[in-house]
Amino acid sequence: MKPPGTSLLGPGLRHVFVRDMVVSASVGIYPHEHRDRQRVRINVDLAVIDDNALAGQMVGADELARVVNYEKIVASVRAIAGSGHIRLVETMAERIAEACLVDTRVRIARIRVEKLDIFADAESAGVEVERQQPDA
């Protein structure tokens, strides 16, 4: 994930994020990864259209309906992690991005998936994918 302040913020965009979510998942190509669940860290960063900013308003209505709800993002990540075995962390990241892009206000989804207990001498190994709406 890019550090705060270095992302793709532009006029009329906001970033909605979930950082360092750790879930238990069945992911990997080796027999022990099929048998045993492992800790996976997920980061989600969504570039979301902010209609109020596009209309020149500094502050919009204080209503949940006008924003992308990060509780739904977390629920989607949990559902994907618990949906059965996934061979590749790339596939897991792509599925999470696809779930986030269902909301058409989400223009860009950047997803990082990291296996935390793979190498004794590395904190993690994984992948980051970026997907966008087809018309973006």
C-alpha positions as CSV (number, residue, x, y, z in Angstrom):
1,M,0.0,0.0,0.0
2,K,1.2,3.5,-0.7
3,P,1.8,5.6,2.4
4,P,-0.9,8.2,3.3
5,G,-0.4,11.3,1.2
6,T,1.1,9.5,-1.8
7,S,-2.0,7.8,-3.2
8,L,-4.1,8.6,-6.2
9,L,-6.4,11.2,-4.5
10,G,-7.8,13.7,-7.0
11,P,-10.7,16.1,-7.2
12,G,-13.9,14.3,-6.3
13,L,-12.2,11.2,-4.8
14,R,-11.8,9.9,-1.3
15,H,-10.0,6.8,-0.2
16,V,-11.7,4.2,1.9
17,F,-9.4,1.6,3.5
18,V,-9.1,-1.3,5.7
19,R,-5.5,-1.9,7.0
20,D,-3.8,-4.9,8.4
21,M,-6.8,-7.2,8.7
22,V,-5.6,-10.7,9.7
23,V,-7.8,-13.6,8.8
24,S,-7.4,-17.4,8.8
25,A,-7.6,-18.8,5.3
26,S,-7.0,-22.0,3.4
27,V,-4.6,-20.8,0.7
28,G,-1.7,-22.2,-1.1
29,I,-0.4,-24.9,-3.5
30,Y,1.3,-27.3,-1.1
31,P,-0.4,-30.2,0.7
32,H,0.1,-28.7,4.2
33,E,-1.6,-25.5,2.9
34,H,-4.6,-27.5,1.8
35,R,-4.7,-29.2,5.2
36,D,-4.0,-26.3,7.6
37,R,-5.4,-22.8,7.6
38,Q,-2.9,-20.0,7.9
39,R,-2.8,-16.3,8.9
40,V,-3.2,-13.9,6.0
41,R,-3.0,-10.1,6.2
42,I,-5.3,-8.2,3.9
43,N,-5.1,-4.5,3.0
44,V,-7.8,-2.8,1.0
45,D,-7.5,0.7,-0.5
46,L,-10.4,2.0,-2.6
47,A,-10.5,5.2,-4.6
48,V,-14.2,6.2,-4.3
49,I,-16.1,8.9,-6.2
50,D,-17.2,11.7,-3.8
51,D,-20.2,13.2,-5.5
52,N,-20.3,16.1,-3.0
53,A,-16.8,17.1,-3.7
54,L,-17.5,16.9,-7.5
55,A,-20.4,19.3,-6.9
56,G,-18.2,21.7,-5.1
57,Q,-19.4,20.9,-1.6
58,M,-16.7,20.6,1.1
59,V,-18.9,18.5,3.4
60,G,-21.8,16.2,2.5
61,A,-24.7,14.9,4.4
62,D,-23.8,13.0,7.5
63,E,-25.5,9.9,6.1
64,L,-24.2,6.3,5.6
65,A,-25.9,5.9,2.3
66,R,-23.6,8.5,0.6
67,V,-20.4,6.6,1.4
68,V,-18.8,3.1,0.8
69,N,-19.3,1.3,4.1
70,Y,-16.0,-0.4,5.2
71,E,-18.0,-2.8,7.4
72,K,-19.3,-4.3,4.1
73,I,-15.7,-4.5,2.8
74,V,-14.6,-6.4,5.9
75,A,-17.6,-8.8,5.6
76,S,-16.7,-9.5,2.0
77,V,-13.0,-10.2,2.9
78,R,-14.1,-12.6,5.7
79,A,-16.6,-14.4,3.3
80,I,-13.9,-14.8,0.6
81,A,-11.3,-16.1,3.2
82,G,-13.8,-18.5,4.5
83,S,-15.2,-19.7,1.2
84,G,-13.0,-22.7,0.8
85,H,-9.5,-23.4,-0.5
86,I,-7.9,-20.9,-2.8
87,R,-4.6,-22.0,-4.5
88,L,-3.1,-18.5,-5.1
89,V,-2.9,-15.3,-3.1
90,E,-3.3,-13.6,-6.5
91,T,-6.8,-15.2,-6.9
92,M,-7.7,-14.2,-3.3
93,A,-6.7,-10.6,-4.0
94,E,-8.6,-10.5,-7.4
95,R,-11.8,-11.9,-5.7
96,I,-11.6,-9.2,-3.1
97,A,-11.1,-6.5,-5.7
98,E,-14.0,-7.9,-7.7
99,A,-16.2,-7.7,-4.6
100,C,-15.2,-4.1,-3.9
101,L,-15.9,-3.0,-7.5
102,V,-19.5,-4.2,-7.3
103,D,-20.2,-0.7,-5.9
104,T,-19.8,1.5,-9.0
105,R,-18.7,4.4,-6.9
106,V,-15.4,2.5,-6.3
107,R,-13.2,3.5,-9.2
108,I,-10.0,1.7,-8.2
109,A,-9.4,-1.2,-5.8
110,R,-5.9,-1.9,-4.6
111,I,-5.7,-5.1,-2.6
112,R,-2.7,-6.6,-0.8
113,V,-2.7,-10.2,0.4
114,E,0.2,-11.4,2.5
115,K,0.9,-14.8,4.0
116,L,2.4,-14.2,7.4
117,D,4.0,-17.5,8.4
118,I,5.7,-18.7,5.3
119,F,9.4,-17.8,5.8
120,A,11.1,-17.7,9.1
121,D,13.3,-14.8,8.0
122,A,10.6,-12.7,6.3
123,E,7.6,-10.9,7.9
124,S,5.4,-11.8,4.9
125,A,5.2,-12.8,1.3
126,G,2.3,-12.0,-1.0
127,V,0.9,-9.9,-3.8
128,E,-0.8,-6.5,-4.4
129,V,-3.2,-6.1,-7.3
130,E,-5.0,-3.0,-8.6
131,R,-8.2,-3.2,-10.5
132,Q,-10.5,-0.5,-11.8
133,Q,-14.0,-0.1,-13.1
134,P,-14.1,-1.0,-16.8
135,D,-15.2,2.5,-17.8
136,A,-12.6,4.3,-15.6
